Amino acid sequence: MHVLWGCLIAAVGLFMLVSATQKSQFIICRLLVARSKILWGVRVHSFYQVAGILVIVFGILFAVGVIG
């Protein structure tokens, strides 16, 4: 079961990373960016790139069994 959840977490991280890199206009991305722009300003996409990488790493570690 850890493999399934780890892969799903990594997929969400990959979605965040790709969406931030392409500055996607997908509705979920626009909502997240609009809320985060208050704190991060013009660097909001860089924040989501770093956060996406961290979520991917966490998902992989969870799938392998290092965490959890």
Phi, psi and omega per residue, in radians:
M1 nan -0.525 3.114
H2 -1.136 -0.562 -3.139
V3 -1.146 -0.754 3.137
L4 -1.075 -0.901 -3.112
W5 -1.153 -0.653 3.097
G6 -1.098 -0.724 3.105
C7 -1.164 -0.670 3.094
L8 -1.146 -0.712 3.105
I9 -1.119 -0.763 3.118
A10 -1.120 -0.618 3.114
A11 -1.158 -0.677 3.087
V12 -1.131 -0.720 3.090
G13 -1.098 -0.708 3.099
L14 -1.123 -0.689 3.087
F15 -1.074 -0.760 3.117
M16 -1.105 -0.759 -3.116
L17 -1.118 -0.840 -3.117
V18 -1.176 -0.729 -3.141
S19 -1.118 -0.692 3.136
A20 -1.238 -0.646 -3.137
T21 -1.161 -0.706 -3.117
Q22 -1.547 -0.074 -3.056
K23 0.888 1.004 -3.022
S24 -1.089 2.639 3.085
Q25 -1.811 0.274 3.082
F26 -1.095 2.504 -2.966
I27 -1.041 -0.698 -3.139
I28 -1.147 -0.721 3.124
C29 -1.135 -0.729 3.139
R30 -1.109 -0.684 3.108
L31 -1.144 -0.776 3.121
L32 -1.113 -0.763 -3.128
V33 -1.145 -0.699 -3.129
A34 -1.101 -0.691 3.131
R35 -1.264 -0.658 -3.079
S36 -1.402 -0.359 -3.112
K37 -1.123 -0.434 3.110
I38 -1.066 -0.744 -3.109
L39 -1.555 -0.717 -2.985
W40 -1.685 -0.282 3.115
G41 1.123 -2.287 -3.069
V42 -1.328 -0.218 -3.130
R43 -1.634 0.342 -3.075
V44 -1.120 -0.640 -3.130
H45 -1.254 -0.613 3.048
S46 -1.113 -0.697 3.085
F47 -1.041 -0.777 -3.131
Y48 -1.242 -0.476 3.034
Q49 -1.156 -0.821 3.124
V50 -1.148 -0.747 3.122
A51 -1.109 -0.669 3.100
G52 -1.095 -0.734 3.105
I53 -1.103 -0.752 3.131
L54 -1.130 -0.677 3.111
V55 -1.177 -0.662 3.085
I56 -1.083 -0.819 3.137
V57 -1.071 -0.771 3.115
F58 -1.070 -0.752 3.129
G59 -1.097 -0.715 3.117
I60 -1.147 -0.780 3.116
L61 -1.096 -0.624 3.116
F62 -1.211 -0.695 -3.136
A63 -1.182 -0.631 -3.136
V64 -1.292 -0.491 3.117
G65 1.861 0.135 3.121
V66 -1.238 -0.674 3.121
I67 -1.927 2.397 3.053
G68 1.686 nan nan
